[in-house]
Amino acid sequence: MPASFRIRPATQADGAFLGDMVVEAANWRQGGARPRHEVIAHPDHSRYVAGWMRPGDAGFIAVDAQDQPIGAAWYRMLPRTDPGFGYIGTGVPELIIGVRPIWRAHGAGLALLQRLCEHARAQGFARISLSVERGNFAQQLYRSEGFAVTEAGHGRDTMVKRLR
């Protein structure tokens, strides 16, 4: 079982690691892993990390006992002209989360999700959104934290949590 972890704020220097976590999120299924360069180069995924840390971006990094990053949760304010998978409207941040496989189901994702939602609430946001592919075990985590499906897409659902 992995050792303990702690959560710290994300910094501009974490951009490459956030790219790693986009790859983890995109490759959640066993056996069908796409190479990092392919995931990161695709506009569907690059929008979540390109130019990190822009005004309006916020996030948190989980690190292990050796201070090595093991997971991340962050949000971006994506424009209507370049929406993400979970875009629901202007002024609603879209959440992205990824955890290294060995750390999944050990509480890191839950801790990151809770910290990011608390931060978004403190920043005055009323809602936060995300997109999750159907069949992804993370759907249960999102539901347990108050996210509800607001739009069913092709193979994926947009989920929203009210923050106040």
Backbone as JSON Lines, residues from 0, in Angstrom:
{"i":0,"aa":"M","n":[0.85,-1.19,0.0],"ca":[0.0,0.0,0.0],"c":[0.89,1.25,0.0]}
{"i":1,"aa":"P","n":[0.56,2.24,-0.83],"ca":[1.36,3.45,-0.87],"c":[1.39,4.15,0.5]}
{"i":2,"aa":"A","n":[2.47,4.88,0.71],"ca":[2.63,5.64,1.94],"c":[1.69,6.84,1.94]}
{"i":3,"aa":"S","n":[1.82,7.69,2.92],"ca":[0.94,8.85,3.03],"c":[1.27,9.9,1.97]}
{"i":4,"aa":"F","n":[0.37,10.85,1.83],"ca":[0.56,11.94,0.87],"c":[0.08,13.22,1.53]}
{"i":5,"aa":"R","n":[0.45,14.32,0.92],"ca":[-0.05,15.63,1.34],"c":[-0.44,16.41,0.09]}
{"i":6,"aa":"I","n":[-1.2,17.46,0.29],"ca":[-1.7,18.28,-0.81],"c":[-1.05,19.66,-0.72]}
{"i":7,"aa":"R","n":[-0.59,20.17,-1.86],"ca":[-0.04,21.52,-1.93],"c":[-0.64,22.25,-3.13]}
{"i":8,"aa":"P","n":[-0.62,23.59,-3.1],"ca":[-1.12,24.33,-4.26],"c":[-0.25,24.07,-5.49]}
{"i":9,"aa":"A","n":[-0.86,24.05,-6.64],"ca":[-0.13,23.93,-7.91],"c":[0.54,25.26,-8.22]}
{"i":10,"aa":"T","n":[1.68,25.18,-8.88],"ca":[2.41,26.38,-9.3],"c":[2.6,26.33,-10.82]}
{"i":11,"aa":"Q","n":[3.13,27.41,-11.35],"ca":[3.4,27.45,-12.79],"c":[4.37,26.34,-13.19]}
{"i":12,"aa":"A","n":[5.29,25.98,-12.31],"ca":[6.28,24.95,-12.59],"c":[5.67,23.55,-12.7]}
{"i":13,"aa":"D","n":[4.41,23.39,-12.32],"ca":[3.75,22.08,-12.37],"c":[3.13,21.76,-13.72]}
{"i":14,"aa":"G","n":[3.29,22.62,-14.7],"ca":[2.65,22.42,-16.0],"c":[2.94,21.07,-16.64]}
{"i":15,"aa":"A","n":[4.19,20.62,-16.62],"ca":[4.54,19.33,-17.23],"c":[3.86,18.18,-16.5]}
{"i":16,"aa":"F","n":[3.8,18.27,-15.17],"ca":[3.13,17.21,-14.41],"c":[1.63,17.2,-14.7]}
{"i":17,"aa":"L","n":[1.03,18.37,-14.85],"ca":[-0.39,18.41,-15.21],"c":[-0.6,17.73,-16.56]}
{"i":18,"aa":"G","n":[0.34,17.9,-17.47],"ca":[0.27,17.18,-18.74],"c":[0.28,15.68,-18.52]}
{"i":19,"aa":"D","n":[1.14,15.21,-17.61],"ca":[1.16,13.78,-17.26],"c":[-0.2,13.33,-16.74]}
{"i":20,"aa":"M","n":[-0.84,14.18,-15.96],"ca":[-2.13,13.8,-15.36],"c":[-3.26,13.84,-16.39]}
{"i":21,"aa":"V","n":[-3.15,14.69,-17.41],"ca":[-4.11,14.65,-18.52],"c":[-3.98,13.3,-19.22]}
{"i":22,"aa":"V","n":[-2.75,12.84,-19.4],"ca":[-2.51,11.54,-20.04],"c":[-3.11,10.42,-19.18]}
{"i":23,"aa":"E","n":[-2.91,10.48,-17.87],"ca":[-3.49,9.46,-16.97],"c":[-5.01,9.47,-17.07]}
{"i":24,"aa":"A","n":[-5.6,10.66,-17.09],"ca":[-7.06,10.76,-17.18],"c":[-7.56,10.22,-18.51]}
{"i":25,"aa":"A","n":[-6.86,10.53,-19.58],"ca":[-7.27,10.06,-20.91],"c":[-7.09,8.55,-21.07]}
{"i":26,"aa":"N","n":[-6.14,7.99,-20.36],"ca":[-5.82,6.57,-20.47],"c":[-6.32,5.77,-19.26]}
{"i":27,"aa":"W","n":[-7.5,6.08,-18.77],"ca":[-7.99,5.42,-17.56],"c":[-8.33,3.95,-17.79]}
{"i":28,"aa":"R","n":[-8.63,3.58,-19.02],"ca":[-8.96,2.17,-19.3],"c":[-7.7,1.31,-19.31]}
{"i":29,"aa":"Q","n":[-7.82,0.09,-18.84],"ca":[-6.71,-0.86,-18.89],"c":[-6.44,-1.26,-20.34]}
{"i":30,"aa":"G","n":[-5.17,-1.27,-20.73],"ca":[-4.79,-1.83,-22.01],"c":[-4.83,-0.93,-23.22]}
{"i":31,"aa":"G","n":[-5.54,0.18,-23.18],"ca":[-5.66,1.01,-24.37],"c":[-4.9,2.31,-24.29]}
{"i":32,"aa":"A","n":[-3.75,2.3,-23.65],"ca":[-2.99,3.53,-23.42],"c":[-2.48,4.15,-24.72]}
{"i":33,"aa":"R","n":[-2.77,5.43,-24.87],"ca":[-2.22,6.21,-25.97],"c":[-0.93,6.87,-25.5]}
{"i":34,"aa":"P","n":[0.06,7.01,-26.37],"ca":[1.32,7.64,-25.96],"c":[1.1,9.1,-25.51]}
{"i":35,"aa":"R","n":[1.96,9.54,-24.6],"ca":[1.85,10.89,-24.04],"c":[1.82,11.95,-25.13]}
{"i":36,"aa":"H","n":[2.76,11.88,-26.09],"ca":[2.84,12.91,-27.13],"c":[1.55,12.99,-27.95]}
{"i":37,"aa":"E","n":[0.91,11.85,-28.16],"ca":[-0.33,11.83,-28.93],"c":[-1.47,12.5,-28.16]}
{"i":38,"aa":"V","n":[-1.57,12.2,-26.87],"ca":[-2.63,12.8,-26.03],"c":[-2.42,14.3,-25.91]}
{"i":39,"aa":"I","n":[-1.21,14.69,-25.53],"ca":[-0.91,16.11,-25.27],"c":[-1.02,16.96,-26.53]}
{"i":40,"aa":"A","n":[-0.68,16.41,-27.69],"ca":[-0.72,17.17,-28.94],"c":[-2.15,17.39,-29.43]}
{"i":41,"aa":"H","n":[-3.09,16.58,-28.99],"ca":[-4.46,16.7,-29.48],"c":[-5.16,17.89,-28.81]}
{"i":42,"aa":"P","n":[-5.81,18.75,-29.6],"ca":[-6.47,19.93,-29.02],"c":[-7.52,19.59,-27.95]}
{"i":43,"aa":"D","n":[-8.15,18.43,-28.05],"ca":[-9.13,18.04,-27.03],"c":[-8.51,17.97,-25.65]}
{"i":44,"aa":"H","n":[-7.21,17.68,-25.59],"ca":[-6.53,17.54,-24.31],"c":[-5.57,18.68,-24.02]}
{"i":45,"aa":"S","n":[-4.92,19.22,-25.05],"ca":[-3.92,20.27,-24.83],"c":[-4.53,21.52,-24.2]}
{"i":46,"aa":"R","n":[-5.82,21.79,-24.44],"ca":[-6.45,22.99,-23.88],"c":[-6.43,22.99,-22.36]}
{"i":47,"aa":"Y","n":[-6.28,21.81,-21.76],"ca":[-6.3,21.73,-20.3],"c":[-4.97,22.07,-19.65]}
{"i":48,"aa":"V","n":[-3.9,22.16,-20.47],"ca":[-2.59,22.47,-19.89],"c":[-1.83,23.58,-20.63]}
{"i":49,"aa":"A","n":[-2.2,23.87,-21.86],"ca":[-1.47,24.87,-22.65],"c":[-1.48,26.21,-21.92]}
{"i":50,"aa":"G","n":[-0.29,26.78,-21.76],"ca":[-0.18,28.08,-21.14],"c":[-0.43,28.1,-19.63]}
{"i":51,"aa":"W","n":[-0.37,26.94,-18.99],"ca":[-0.55,26.91,-17.53],"c":[0.52,27.79,-16.9]}
{"i":52,"aa":"M","n":[0.23,28.67,-16.11],"ca":[-0.87,28.98,-15.23],"c":[-1.39,30.35,-15.67]}
{"i":53,"aa":"R","n":[-2.53,30.36,-16.31],"ca":[-3.15,31.61,-16.78],"c":[-3.97,32.21,-15.65]}
{"i":54,"aa":"P","n":[-4.31,33.49,-15.77],"ca":[-5.24,34.06,-14.79],"c":[-6.53,33.24,-14.78]}
{"i":55,"aa":"G","n":[-7.02,32.92,-13.6],"ca":[-8.23,32.12,-13.47],"c":[-7.96,30.64,-13.25]}
{"i":56,"aa":"D","n":[-6.73,30.17,-13.56],"ca":[-6.37,28.78,-13.31],"c":[-6.08,28.58,-11.83]}
{"i":57,"aa":"A","n":[-6.43,27.42,-11.32],"ca":[-6.1,27.06,-9.93],"c":[-6.01,25.55,-9.85]}
{"i":58,"aa":"G","n":[-5.19,25.07,-8.93],"ca":[-5.08,23.63,-8.78],"c":[-4.28,23.22,-7.57]}
{"i":59,"aa":"F","n":[-4.28,21.91,-7.35],"ca":[-3.58,21.32,-6.22],"c":[-2.87,20.06,-6.67]}
{"i":60,"aa":"I","n":[-1.75,19.78,-6.04],"ca":[-0.92,18.62,-6.35],"c":[-0.82,17.76,-5.1]}
{"i":61,"aa":"A","n":[-1.02,16.46,-5.25],"ca":[-0.76,15.52,-4.16],"c":[0.66,15.03,-4.33]}
{"i":62,"aa":"V","n":[1.42,15.03,-3.24],"ca":[2.81,14.55,-3.27],"c":[2.99,13.47,-2.22]}
{"i":63,"aa":"D","n":[3.89,12.53,-2.51],"ca":[4.16,11.44,-1.58],"c":[5.16,11.88,-0.51]}
{"i":64,"aa":"A","n":[5.57,10.96,0.33],"ca":[6.48,11.27,1.44],"c":[7.83,11.77,0.95]}
{"i":65,"aa":"Q","n":[8.21,11.45,-0.29],"ca":[9.47,11.94,-0.87],"c":[9.27,13.22,-1.68]}
{"i":66,"aa":"D","n":[8.09,13.82,-1.57],"ca":[7.73,15.05,-2.27],"c":[7.6,14.87,-3.78]}
{"i":67,"aa":"Q","n":[7.38,13.63,-4.21],"ca":[7.16,13.35,-5.64],"c":[5.67,13.49,-5.94]}
{"i":68,"aa":"P","n":[5.3,14.18,-7.02],"ca":[3.88,14.35,-7.35],"c":[3.23,13.02,-7.74]}
{"i":69,"aa":"I","n":[2.03,12.8,-7.21],"ca":[1.3,11.55,-7.46],"c":[-0.07,11.77,-8.07]}
{"i":70,"aa":"G","n":[-0.55,13.02,-8.04],"ca":[-1.86,13.33,-8.6],"c":[-2.09,14.82,-8.6]}
{"i":71,"aa":"A","n":[-3.08,15.23,-9.37],"ca":[-3.4,16.65,-9.46],"c":[-4.87,16.84,-9.78]}
{"i":72,"aa":"A","n":[-5.4,17.95,-9.29],"ca":[-6.75,18.4,-9.67],"c":[-6.64,19.9,-9.9]}
{"i":73,"aa":"W","n":[-7.17,20.36,-11.01],"ca":[-7.1,21.78,-11.33],"c":[-8.31,22.16,-12.15]}
{"i":74,"aa":"Y","n":[-8.53,23.49,-12.23],"ca":[-9.6,23.96,-13.1],"c":[-9.09,25.09,-13.96]}
{"i":75,"aa":"R","n":[-9.8,25.21,-15.07],"ca":[-9.53,26.27,-16.03],"c":[-10.84,26.93,-16.41]}
{"i":76,"aa":"M","n":[-10.73,28.19,-16.77],"ca":[-11.87,28.92,-17.3],"c":[-11.72,28.92,-18.82]}
{"i":77,"aa":"L","n":[-12.37,27.98,-19.47],"ca":[-12.24,27.86,-20.91],"c":[-13.29,28.73,-21.6]}
{"i":78,"aa":"P","n":[-12.92,29.34,-22.72],"ca":[-13.86,30.23,-23.41],"c":[-14.9,29.43,-24.22]}
{"i":79,"aa":"R","n":[-16.01,30.07,-24.46],"ca":[-17.08,29.47,-25.26],"c":[-16.59,29.11,-26.66]}
{"i":80,"aa":"T","n":[-15.59,29.85,-27.14],"ca":[-15.05,29.6,-28.48],"c":[-14.1,28.4,-28.52]}
{"i":81,"aa":"D","n":[-13.66,27.92,-27.36],"ca":[-12.76,26.75,-27.29],"c":[-13.12,25.94,-26.04]}
{"i":82,"aa":"P","n":[-14.34,25.4,-26.01],"ca":[-14.8,24.73,-24.8],"c":[-14.14,23.37,-24.59]}
{"i":83,"aa":"G","n":[-14.08,22.95,-23.33],"ca":[-13.6,21.62,-23.01],"c":[-14.74,20.62,-23.04]}
{"i":84,"aa":"F","n":[-14.43,19.38,-22.72],"ca":[-15.44,18.32,-22.71],"c":[-16.57,18.62,-21.72]}
{"i":85,"aa":"G","n":[-16.22,19.25,-20.59],"ca":[-17.2,19.5,-19.54],"c":[-17.69,20.94,-19.48]}
{"i":86,"aa":"Y","n":[-17.52,21.68,-20.55],"ca":[-17.93,23.09,-20.57],"c":[-19.44,23.2,-20.43]}
{"i":87,"aa":"I","n":[-19.88,24.05,-19.5],"ca":[-21.32,24.29,-19.37],"c":[-21.7,25.75,-19.51]}
{"i":88,"aa":"G","n":[-20.71,26.65,-19.48],"ca":[-21.03,28.06,-19.66],"c":[-19.92,28.96,-19.18]}
{"i":89,"aa":"T","n":[-19.98,30.2,-19.63],"ca":[-19.02,31.21,-19.22],"c":[-19.09,31.39,-17.71]}
{"i":90,"aa":"G","n":[-17.94,31.49,-17.09],"ca":[-17.89,31.73,-15.65],"c":[-17.98,30.49,-14.78]}
{"i":91,"aa":"V","n":[-18.0,29.32,-15.42],"ca":[-18.02,28.07,-14.66],"c":[-16.71,27.34,-14.93]}
{"i":92,"aa":"P","n":[-15.86,27.19,-13.91],"ca":[-14.59,26.51,-14.14],"c":[-14.8,25.03,-14.44]}
{"i":93,"aa":"E","n":[-13.93,24.5,-15.3],"ca":[-13.97,23.08,-15.62],"c":[-12.82,22.37,-14.93]}
{"i":94,"aa":"L","n":[-13.16,21.35,-14.2],"ca":[-12.22,20.59,-13.38],"c":[-11.58,19.46,-14.17]}
{"i":95,"aa":"I","n":[-10.31,19.25,-13.93],"ca":[-9.57,18.12,-14.51],"c":[-8.85,17.44,-13.36]}
{"i":96,"aa":"I","n":[-8.83,16.12,-13.35],"ca":[-8.16,15.4,-12.26],"c":[-7.48,14.17,-12.82]}
{"i":97,"aa":"G","n":[-6.31,13.88,-12.29],"ca":[-5.57,12.68,-12.66],"c":[-4.74,12.21,-11.49]}
{"i":98,"aa":"V","n":[-4.64,10.9,-11.34],"ca":[-3.86,10.3,-10.25],"c":[-3.07,9.14,-10.85]}
{"i":99,"aa":"R","n":[-1.81,9.03,-10.46],"ca":[-1.0,7.91,-10.92],"c":[-1.68,6.59,-10.54]}
{"i":100,"aa":"P","n":[-1.67,5.59,-11.42],"ca":[-2.4,4.34,-11.17],"c":[-2.12,3.69,-9.8]}
{"i":101,"aa":"I","n":[-0.88,3.67,-9.37],"ca":[-0.56,3.01,-8.1],"c":[-1.21,3.71,-6.9]}
{"i":102,"aa":"W","n":[-1.57,4.97,-7.07],"ca":[-2.17,5.75,-5.99],"c":[-3.7,5.8,-6.07]}
{"i":103,"aa":"R","n":[-4.27,5.23,-7.09],"ca":[-5.74,5.25,-7.19],"c":[-6.35,4.38,-6.1]}
{"i":104,"aa":"A","n":[-7.49,4.79,-5.61],"ca":[-8.23,4.09,-4.55],"c":[-7.53,4.15,-3.2]}
{"i":105,"aa":"H","n":[-6.68,5.17,-3.01],"ca":[-6.02,5.37,-1.72],"c":[-6.35,6.74,-1.12]}
{"i":106,"aa":"G","n":[-7.34,7.43,-1.69],"ca":[-7.79,8.69,-1.12],"c":[-7.19,9.95,-1.71]}
{"i":107,"aa":"A","n":[-6.2,9.82,-2.57],"ca":[-5.57,11.01,-3.14],"c":[-6.55,11.77,-4.04]}
{"i":108,"aa":"G","n":[-7.28,11.05,-4.89],"ca":[-8.24,11.71,-5.78],"c":[-9.34,12.42,-5.0]}
{"i":109,"aa":"L","n":[-9.85,11.77,-3.96],"ca":[-10.89,12.38,-3.12],"c":[-10.35,13.64,-2.46]}
{"i":110,"aa":"A","n":[-9.16,13.57,-1.86],"ca":[-8.59,14.73,-1.18],"c":[-8.37,15.89,-2.15]}
{"i":111,"aa":"L","n":[-7.86,15.58,-3.36],"ca":[-7.66,16.61,-4.37],"c":[-8.98,17.24,-4.8]}
{"i":112,"aa":"L","n":[-9.97,16.41,-5.06],"ca":[-11.27,16.89,-5.49],"c":[-11.9,17.8,-4.43]}
{"i":113,"aa":"Q","n":[-11.86,17.38,-3.19],"ca":[-12.44,18.18,-2.11],"c":[-11.71,19.51,-1.96]}
{"i":114,"aa":"R","n":[-10.38,19.48,-2.01],"ca":[-9.61,20.72,-1.84],"c":[-9.89,21.69,-2.98]}
{"i":115,"aa":"L","n":[-9.97,21.18,-4.2],"ca":[-10.22,22.06,-5.34],"c":[-11.63,22.66,-5.27]}
{"i":116,"aa":"C","n":[-12.62,21.86,-4.9],"ca":[-13.99,22.39,-4.78],"c":[-14.08,23.43,-3.67]}
{"i":117,"aa":"E","n":[-13.4,23.2,-2.56],"ca":[-13.37,24.19,-1.47],"c":[-12.75,25.49,-1.97]}
{"i":118,"aa":"H","n":[-11.67,25.38,-2.72],"ca":[-11.0,26.56,-3.26],"c":[-11.92,27.31,-4.23]}
{"i":119,"aa":"A","n":[-12.57,26.59,-5.11],"ca":[-13.49,27.23,-6.08],"c":[-14.61,27.96,-5.35]}
{"i":120,"aa":"R","n":[-15.15,27.34,-4.3],"ca":[-16.2,27.98,-3.5],"c":[-15.66,29.27,-2.87]}
{"i":121,"aa":"A","n":[-14.46,29.19,-2.3],"ca":[-13.85,30.36,-1.66],"c":[-13.57,31.48,-2.68]}
{"i":122,"aa":"Q","n":[-13.37,31.11,-3.94],"ca":[-13.15,32.1,-4.99],"c":[-14.45,32.7,-5.51]}
{"i":123,"aa":"G","n":[-15.58,32.22,-4.99],"ca":[-16.88,32.79,-5.34],"c":[-17.63,32.09,-6.45]}
{"i":124,"aa":"F","n":[-17.13,30.95,-6.91],"ca":[-17.84,30.22,-7.97],"c":[-19.06,29.51,-7.38]}
{"i":125,"aa":"A","n":[-20.15,29.53,-8.14],"ca":[-21.38,28.87,-7.7],"c":[-21.42,27.41,-8.14]}
{"i":126,"aa":"R","n":[-20.72,27.09,-9.22],"ca":[-20.73,25.72,-9.76],"c":[-19.35,25.4,-10.3]}
{"i":127,"aa":"I","n":[-19.11,24.11,-10.45],"ca":[-17.9,23.62,-11.1],"c":[-18.31,22.4,-11.92]}
{"i":128,"aa":"S","n":[-17.69,22.22,-13.08],"ca":[-18.1,21.14,-13.98],"c":[-16.92,20.23,-14.31]}
{"i":129,"aa":"L","n":[-17.26,19.08,-14.87],"ca":[-16.26,18.14,-15.36],"c":[-16.92,17.23,-16.38]}
{"i":130,"aa":"S","n":[-16.09,16.49,-17.08],"ca":[-16.59,15.49,-18.02],"c":[-15.94,14.17,-17.67]}
{"i":131,"aa":"V","n":[-16.73,13.11,-17.73],"ca":[-16.21,11.78,-17.41],"c":[-16.79,10.78,-18.4]}
{"i":132,"aa":"E","n":[-15.91,9.9,-18.88],"ca":[-16.38,8.87,-19.8],"c":[-17.22,7.85,-19.06]}
{"i":133,"aa":"R","n":[-18.24,7.36,-19.72],"ca":[-19.08,6.33,-19.1],"c":[-18.24,5.08,-18.85]}
{"i":134,"aa":"G","n":[-18.44,4.48,-17.71],"ca":[-17.69,3.3,-17.34],"c":[-16.47,3.61,-16.48]}
{"i":135,"aa":"N","n":[-16.08,4.87,-16.41],"ca":[-14.93,5.25,-15.59],"c":[-15.34,5.17,-14.12]}
{"i":136,"aa":"F","n":[-14.54,4.44,-13.33],"ca":[-14.85,4.26,-11.92],"c":[-14.89,5.58,-11.16]}
{"i":137,"aa":"A","n":[-14.29,6.64,-11.7],"ca":[-14.3,7.95,-11.05],"c":[-15.71,8.53,-10.96]}
{"i":138,"aa":"Q","n":[-16.64,8.06,-11.8],"ca":[-18.03,8.56,-11.72],"c":[-18.6,8.39,-10.33]}
{"i":139,"aa":"Q","n":[-18.29,7.28,-9.68],"ca":[-18.8,7.03,-8.33],"c":[-18.24,8.06,-7.36]}
{"i":140,"aa":"L","n":[-16.96,8.39,-7.49],"ca":[-16.35,9.41,-6.64],"c":[-17.06,10.74,-6.84]}
{"i":141,"aa":"Y","n":[-17.27,11.12,-8.08],"ca":[-17.91,12.41,-8.36],"c":[-19.33,12.46,-7.79]}
{"i":142,"aa":"R","n":[-20.08,11.4,-7.98],"ca":[-21.44,11.36,-7.42],"c":[-21.41,11.48,-5.9]}
{"i":143,"aa":"S","n":[-20.46,10.77,-5.26],"ca":[-20.39,10.81,-3.79],"c":[-20.03,12.2,-3.27]}
{"i":144,"aa":"E","n":[-19.44,13.03,-4.14],"ca":[-19.08,14.39,-3.75],"c":[-20.08,15.44,-4.23]}
{"i":145,"aa":"G","n":[-21.24,14.99,-4.69],"ca":[-22.31,15.92,-5.03],"c":[-22.4,16.34,-6.48]}
{"i":146,"aa":"F","n":[-21.63,15.73,-7.35],"ca":[-21.75,16.02,-8.78],"c":[-22.93,15.26,-9.35]}
{"i":147,"aa":"A","n":[-23.64,15.89,-10.28],"ca":[-24.78,15.25,-10.94],"c":[-24.66,15.43,-12.44]}
{"i":148,"aa":"V","n":[-25.1,14.43,-13.18],"ca":[-25.06,14.49,-14.64],"c":[-26.05,15.55,-15.11]}
{"i":149,"aa":"T","n":[-25.57,16.48,-15.93],"ca":[-26.44,17.52,-16.48],"c":[-26.6,17.38,-17.98]}
{"i":150,"aa":"E","n":[-25.67,16.65,-18.6],"ca":[-25.75,16.45,-20.04],"c":[-25.07,15.13,-20.39]}
{"i":151,"aa":"A","n":[-25.81,14.29,-21.1],"ca":[-25.26,13.03,-21.56],"c":[-24.76,13.23,-22.98]}
{"i":152,"aa":"G","n":[-23.46,12.99,-23.18],"ca":[-22.88,13.14,-24.51],"c":[-22.63,11.77,-25.11]}
{"i":153,"aa":"H","n":[-21.87,11.75,-26.18],"ca":[-21.54,10.5,-26.86],"c":[-20.44,9.79,-26.07]}
{"i":154,"aa":"G","n":[-20.83,8.83,-25.25],"ca":[-19.87,8.05,-24.47],"c":[-19.34,8.73,-23.22]}
{"i":155,"aa":"R","n":[-19.8,9.93,-22.96],"ca":[-19.33,10.67,-21.79],"c":[-20.44,11.54,-21.24]}
{"i":156,"aa":"D","n":[-20.32,11.88,-19.97],"ca":[-21.3,12.72,-19.31],"c":[-20.65,13.97,-18.77]}
{"i":157,"aa":"T","n":[-21.37,15.07,-18.83],"ca":[-20.96,16.3,-18.17],"c":[-21.63,16.3,-16.81]}
{"i":158,"aa":"M","n":[-20.83,16.55,-15.78],"ca":[-21.34,16.56,-14.41],"c":[-21.04,17.92,-13.79]}
{"i":159,"aa":"V","n":[-21.94,18.36,-12.92],"ca":[-21.82,19.67,-12.29],"c":[-22.07,19.52,-10.79]}
{"i":160,"aa":"K","n":[-21.32,20.3,-10.03],"ca":[-21.54,20.38,-8.59],"c":[-21.87,21.82,-8.24]}
{"i":161,"aa":"R","n":[-22.93,21.99,-7.45],"ca":[-23.25,23.31,-6.92],"c":[-22.36,23.53,-5.71]}
{"i":162,"aa":"L","n":[-21.73,24.71,-5.67],"ca":[-20.79,25.01,-4.61],"c":[-21.39,25.89,-3.51]}
{"i":163,"aa":"R","n":[-22.52,26.5,-3.81],"ca":[-23.19,27.34,-2.8],"c":[-24.66,27.38,-3.05]}
